[in-house]
Amino acid sequence: MTSMLSEVVGPQGYSLQLKLDAAERDVLELAIRNQYLNQIRQNAPNHVGWFESNSLYDYHLGCERLVHNRLWGKKSRTFSADVVAMIKSLDFIRVLEKEFGQFEISGESGFEKEEIYWRLVRPGQKEDVGPVHADQWFWNLGNADTPDGVERVKVWIAVMTEVGRNGLRIVPGSHRQEWQWHGEFRDGIMKPVFDQDPDAIGLELPEFTPGQAIVFNDRLLHAGAVNCGEKTRVSIEFTLFSHQAKRASLSEAVL
């Protein structure tokens, strides 16, 4: 089998080999739910009872009780250092270390030294998903620094998803092409804007099941898929800094 590292730095630009087991997914779900309820408790204490009594995945059924757009900024969805340390003790991190060597997790937003964050995507809500972009563009706009001698690799994990109805769309091989984009100041930072027709670039939606991860090159074009399912989609993501991926990328460029 081709290694995960080879898939990420090679022509494909991504790997679907990483999958969390049910126990690991339960740990992530509980961590998200605890932070989610705490945020609601602080900002809408009169309504927290409904959310305590219902599944995280039914969030969309009760979200009219909240000011959704104000409640879920990235900072409120970023795990604390203690939770990050707990997540880093899970077996899937050992799998990533075997493939990418010892790595650091980026803290590009300045909220934590290492940032792992989660996202809620309600059914039918286009504003809940990000537009087409490559993560590299955020870094190119000067939003954060990258240590010398490392390659950035993104890890995205479906905690709750419905196969074929939501997830992350990608353009295989797009990390080896040049694309037209520009920067725009929005929400307090510079953000990239894709200048080409997103319907003409070959976006694909892999078959994500709960616990399925996609590990991808930070130059790969991707976008959130509008949730066509019946449940709130929940995912976590982070960027890792890998010396091993840098060496593999340089070797690949020579071939």
C-alpha positions in Angstrom: 0.0 0.0 0.0 1.2 3.5 -0.8 2.1 5.4 2.3 -0.1 8.2 3.6 2.9 10.6 3.3 3.5 9.6 -0.4 -0.2 10.3 -1.2 -0.1 13.7 0.4 3.1 14.9 -1.3 2.6 13.0 -4.5 0.3 13.5 -7.5 -2.9 12.8 -5.6 -2.3 15.4 -2.8 -4.4 13.7 -0.1 -4.9 10.5 1.8 -8.0 8.7 3.1 -6.1 6.0 5.0 -6.6 7.5 8.5 -9.8 6.4 10.2 -10.5 6.7 13.9 -12.2 3.9 15.8 -15.5 4.3 17.6 -13.8 4.8 21.0 -11.6 7.7 19.7 -14.6 9.3 17.9 -16.5 9.1 21.2 -13.7 10.9 23.0 -13.7 13.7 20.4 -17.5 13.9 20.5 -17.5 14.3 24.3 -14.8 17.0 24.1 -16.8 19.0 21.6 -20.0 18.6 23.5 -18.5 19.8 26.7 -17.1 22.9 25.1 -20.3 23.4 23.1 -22.5 23.3 26.2 -20.2 25.5 28.1 -20.4 28.2 25.4 -24.2 28.0 25.4 -24.3 28.1 29.1 -22.3 31.3 29.2 -24.1 33.0 26.4 -27.7 31.7 26.6 -28.2 30.2 30.1 -32.0 30.2 29.8 -31.8 27.8 26.8 -29.0 25.5 27.8 -31.5 22.9 29.1 -32.7 22.1 25.6 -29.2 21.5 24.3 -28.3 19.4 27.4 -31.3 17.2 26.7 -30.6 16.8 23.0 -27.8 15.4 20.8 -25.1 17.6 19.5 -26.1 16.3 16.1 -29.6 17.8 16.5 -28.2 21.3 17.1 -30.0 22.6 14.1 -33.4 21.8 15.6 -32.7 24.2 18.5 -30.4 26.8 17.1 -33.2 29.3 16.7 -32.9 29.8 20.4 -29.4 31.2 20.0 -27.7 33.9 18.0 -25.8 31.4 15.9 -23.5 33.7 14.0 -22.2 35.4 17.2 -21.8 32.2 19.2 -19.5 30.1 17.1 -16.5 32.2 16.1 -13.3 30.2 15.7 -12.0 31.1 19.2 -15.1 29.5 20.8 -14.5 26.3 18.8 -10.8 26.0 19.6 -9.9 23.4 22.2 -8.0 24.4 25.3 -4.4 23.2 25.8 -5.6 20.5 28.2 -8.0 19.0 25.6 -5.3 19.2 22.9 -2.9 17.2 25.2 -5.6 14.6 25.7 -6.3 14.3 22.0 -2.6 14.0 21.3 -2.6 10.9 23.6 -5.0 9.0 21.2 -3.8 6.2 18.9 -4.6 8.1 15.7 -1.9 10.6 16.6 0.6 7.7 16.8 -0.4 6.7 13.3 0.2 10.3 12.1 3.6 10.3 13.8 4.6 7.0 12.1 3.8 8.6 8.7 5.0 12.2 9.3 7.5 11.9 12.1 7.3 13.9 15.3 5.3 17.0 14.5 3.9 20.2 16.1 0.4 21.4 15.6 0.1 25.0 14.4 -1.4 27.8 16.4 -2.0 30.1 13.5 -4.8 32.1 15.1 -3.0 32.9 18.3 -5.7 31.4 20.5 -3.6 28.4 21.7 0.0 27.3 21.2 -1.4 24.3 19.3 -4.9 24.7 17.8 -7.4 21.9 17.2 -10.8 23.2 16.4 -14.2 22.0 15.5 -17.1 23.0 13.2 -20.9 22.6 13.2 -22.6 22.5 9.8 -26.4 22.7 9.8 -28.5 21.1 7.1 -29.1 23.4 4.1 -27.0 26.3 5.5 -24.5 27.5 2.9 -23.0 30.0 5.3 -21.8 27.2 7.6 -19.2 25.9 5.1 -16.0 27.6 3.7 -15.7 28.4 0.0 -13.0 27.0 -2.3 -9.5 27.7 -1.2 -6.1 26.3 -0.5 -4.9 26.6 3.1 -1.5 27.8 1.8 -3.2 31.1 0.7 -4.0 32.0 4.3 -0.3 31.6 5.2 0.7 33.5 2.1 -1.4 36.5 3.2 0.8 36.8 6.4 -1.8 35.5 8.9 0.8 33.3 10.7 4.4 32.2 10.5 5.7 28.7 9.6 8.9 27.3 11.2 11.9 26.7 8.9 12.3 23.3 7.3 8.7 22.0 7.7 5.8 21.2 5.4 2.3 22.1 6.5 -0.2 19.2 6.3 -3.9 19.5 7.1 -5.9 16.9 9.0 -9.7 17.0 8.8 -11.8 14.4 10.7 -15.5 13.7 10.3 -17.0 13.2 13.8 -20.6 13.1 12.5 -21.3 12.8 8.9 -23.8 11.2 6.5 -22.2 9.4 3.6 -22.6 11.3 0.3 -24.7 14.0 1.9 -22.0 16.2 3.5 -18.3 16.4 4.2 -15.3 18.1 2.6 -15.0 18.5 -1.2 -11.6 18.3 -2.8 -9.9 18.7 -6.2 -7.4 15.8 -6.6 -4.1 16.9 -7.9 -4.9 20.6 -7.6 -1.9 21.2 -5.4 0.3 21.0 -8.5 -1.6 23.6 -10.5 -1.7 27.4 -10.3 -5.0 29.1 -9.5 -6.3 32.6 -9.6 -7.1 34.2 -6.2 -6.8 37.4 -4.3 -6.8 38.5 -0.6 -9.7 40.4 1.0 -9.9 41.8 4.5 -12.9 40.2 6.2 -13.8 39.4 9.8 -10.7 41.1 11.1 -8.1 39.2 9.0 -7.0 38.8 5.4 -8.8 36.0 3.7 -8.3 34.4 0.3 -11.0 34.7 -2.4 -11.0 32.2 -5.3 -11.3 34.0 -8.7 -12.3 31.1 -10.8 -15.6 29.3 -11.4 -15.9 26.7 -8.5 -18.2 24.6 -10.6 -15.6 24.1 -13.3 -12.7 22.8 -11.3 -13.7 19.2 -10.6 -14.7 19.2 -7.0 -15.3 15.7 -5.6 -16.9 14.6 -2.4 -15.2 11.5 -0.9 -17.4 9.0 1.0 -17.0 10.1 4.6 -18.3 8.0 7.4 -18.1 9.0 11.1 -14.4 8.8 12.1 -13.1 9.0 8.6 -10.2 11.5 8.2 -8.7 13.2 5.2 -5.0 14.2 5.4 -4.1 16.7 2.7 -1.5 18.9 1.1 -2.0 22.5 2.2 -1.9 23.6 -1.5 -4.9 21.3 -2.3 -8.1 23.1 -3.3 -11.0 22.2 -1.1 -14.3 23.5 0.2 -17.0 22.5 2.7 -19.9 20.6 1.2 -23.3 22.1 1.9 -25.0 19.7 4.3 -27.8 17.8 2.5 -28.3 15.4 5.3 -30.7 15.4 8.3 -28.2 15.9 11.1 -25.7 18.6 12.0 -22.4 17.7 10.6 -19.5 17.9 13.1 -15.8 17.8 12.3 -12.4 18.7 13.8 -9.3 19.9 12.0 -5.7 21.0 12.6 -2.5 21.8 10.7 0.7 19.9 11.5 4.2 21.0 10.9 6.3 18.1 9.6 10.0 17.9 8.8 9.5 14.5 7.3 6.9 15.8 4.9 9.2 18.6 3.9 12.0 16.2 3.0 9.5 14.0 1.0 8.1 17.0 -0.8 11.6 18.1 -1.9 12.4 14.6 -3.1 9.2 14.5 -5.0 10.0 17.8 -6.7 13.3 16.4 -7.9 11.6 13.4 -9.6 
